């Protein structure tokens, strides 16, 4: 099983859109996929048409030890399921603050889940708090969505430092394995320039940093597409809502790149621009 946390502490970069639609594309390709919504805003859950209400267990109950993943899991289709979130999860940051080993809680809960998946994809909140650290401890890979804007590099060093610290101290299997560009406008010179800047940034900072030595700058660019923005309001992935759109084409292409990663014995040493 590949376990992947999709993270960026900057909001509005396509993190949840990528978590949901990449998961849907992988499921459509015949892979068994589970999405875990670790954001109290519950956008990934809503995007897939799932809400955790009343006494239905959610990520909050899982992290607080009041429910198992199997009890909270909701099925979207034959190959795709989601562990939903809701606003209660915002309280978990405070409630877990005094817990011994609070960074390991999600990993321990996953060990108790009897189901098997090909992909486990965690949609993380736009912050570097307890919830995100739990995700980084629980997975083996990180995917980083970036917007082709000069501000995309703002805060990136801090994010990479957080991943590196978790890799060294809490999860020696953790690697940054993929960087994706979202909201890409191929008609602007800015997008191409920022793409080059981001690639150069990673080349300059890699050095001997083992945790992202094999990271891939995905060739697929997720183009700016209004259908991607509309789909969540209908509780559907882009493949249900607009299967012929550019958004659908792009996320299917991205899924093929992700699948190709596991078929290659050695990750590319250089991130391809």
N, C-alpha and C positions, 0 to 999 in steps of 0.2 A: 504493500500500500504506500502511495505517495501522500504525505501529509504536508499541506501548504498553507502558510499564513499570508494573506494579502494585506499589506500594511502601508500606511503613509500617515504621518501625524498631521499633514496638511489636508484639510477637507476640500471637497469639490474637484478631485483629480480623477474620478472615475473608479474609485476603489470598489465600492459596492456593485456598481454596474459590471465591472470586470469579474468580481467574485461570482455573481449570479449567472451571467451569460457565458462565462468560461465553463462553469459547472454544467449548465444546460447543454452546451456544445459537447462536452465530454460524455454526458449521459446519452445524448443523441447518437454518439459514436459507439454506443454499446458498453461504455464503462459504468461501473456502479459508483455513484458519487453521493457524498453526504456534505451538505453545507452547514456549518455551525455559525450562527449569528451572535457575535460577541459585542455588538454595538447596541447600547440601550435605546437608540432611536429605532431599532428594529427594521431598518430599511431593506435589508436582504430578505427578511421574512415576508414583509409586505410585497416586495417585488415578485416573490414566488406565490403570492396569494394566500399566505399563511399568517394567522394572528394567534397569539397566545393570550387568551382572556380568561377571566373568572378563575376557576380552580385548575385550569390546564397548566401542567408543569412547563417551565421554560429554562433558559440558561441560568437564570437567577437561582431557581431551586436546585439545579445541578451543582452549581458552585458552592451553594450553602449546605449541600448534603441532604436535601429534602426530597430529591428525586434522582432517578438514574437517567442516563442518556436514552436508553431504550424506552422509558416511560414518556420522555419529552419529545421524541422524534416524531415528525409528521411526514407522510409520504406525499410527494408531488406527482410522480409517475413511477413506472416500473423500475427505472434506473436512478432516480433522483429523490433524495429525502432532505429535510431540513430540520435542524434543531433551532426552534424560534427563540426570539428575544422579546422583551418589552421594557417599559420604563423602570420596572422594578430592578433591573440589572444595574442601574445607576447607583443604587444603594450598596451593591456588592463591594464597590471600591472601599467604602467606609467599613463595612462589616468584616471584610477580610483583612483589614489593615493590621489587626493585632494577632492574626492567626500565624502560628508557627508553620513554616513551609508553605506559605500562601501562594508562592510562585509555582508550586507543583500540583495544585489542586486539580486543574483540568487534565493534566497528564495522568493522574491517578484515576480520574473518572473514566478516561478513555480506555485504560487498561481493563476496566470492568465491563466494557461494552462488548457483547458477544457477536455483534454483526461484523461482517467483513466488507470492505469497500476497496475499489481500485484507487479512488481519490478521496481524501478528506480535505475540504477547503474551508478555512476559517476567515470570515470577514471581520476584521478588527476595527475598533473605534479609532477616530482621528486623534489619538493621544498616545502617550508612552507610559501609561499607568499600569496598575495591577492586571487589568484584563488583557492588555497587549502582551505583557511579560508572560502571563499564563499561556497565551497562544504560542509565543516563541519557545517556551520550554516544552510544549506539547508536540511540536511539529519538527520535521527535518529540513523543510525548505521555506524560503521566503520569496514571494513575488512582490515586486515594487512597481506600482503604477505611477507614472509621472505625466504631467501635462507639459506640452512643448511651449513653455513660457520661461522667460529668464528667471522668474521667481521659483521655478521648479527646483533649482539648486539651493534655495534658501532653506536651511534647516536639515539639508540632506546629510551633512557631516554628523550631526547629532544623532540622526536616525541610524546611520551606519554604525556609529559608536555604540549605540544601545544594542544592536544586533550582535556586534562583536563581543561586548561584555557578556551577554547571555550565552553566546557560543563558548566563551572561555570558562565561565564560572558555573553555568547551570545546564548546558545542553551542548556537548561537544560534537553532536551530529548536525547541528544547525548550520545551514549554508544559504546565502543569497544565491538563488539559481536562475532568476529571471527578472528582467526589467522590461516593462511594456510602456509604450507611449499611447496615451489616450487623448481624445478630443483633438485629433491631428487634422490640420488643414493643409493639404498638399499644395494649395494655390498660393501660399505665402512663403516668402523667403525666411521669415522668422522661424517657422517650424523646422526648416532644414538646418538653420544655423544653431538652434537650440539642441536639436538632435546631435549635431556634431559636438557641441559643448558638453553635453551629458556624457557622450562616449569618451571624450578626452578627459573628463573629470574622473571617470572610473579607471581609465588607463593610468592616469597619473597617481591615483591613490591606492591602486591594487598592491603593487610591490609584493611584499611577503605576506600579505593578509590572506590567510588560508580560507577564511569564511566566505569570501566571494571570488576566489581565484577562478572558479569554473562558471561564473555567472554568464548568462546569455542575454544580449540585448536583442529581443525578439525582432525579427524582420517585419512582422505584421504591425502595421500602424492602425490603431483604432480610430477611424475617421470621425470627425464631428458629424453627428447624424441626429436629426430631431426625433426619429423613431425610437432611438435609445432613451431619450428623455421622456417620451410618452408611455412606453411600455409599463413602467412601475405602477402608474395610476390604474392600470387594468389588471394588476396582479399577475402579469405574464412575463416570461422571458422574451427576448427579441425574436426567438425562433417561433414562438406562438403568435406574437403580435404582428410582426412584419417579416416573414421568412425570406422575402426577396430583397430586403433593404441592405444598404451598405453595412449597417451594424451587424446584421446576421452573417453576411459574407466575411466580415473581418473577424468576428469571434470564432467562426468555424475554422478560419485559417489559423488563428492563434491556437486553438485546441489541437490542430494537426501538428503545430510546432512543439507544443507541450508533450504530445504523445511521442513525437520523434525523439525528444530528449531521453526518454526511458529506453528507447531502442538503440541508442548510441552507448557503447561501453564507456566512452570517455567524453566528458563534457568539453565543449570547445574551450580552449585556453584563452582566446581573445573574444571579446564581445563584438559581434559583427554589427556595424552601423547600418 
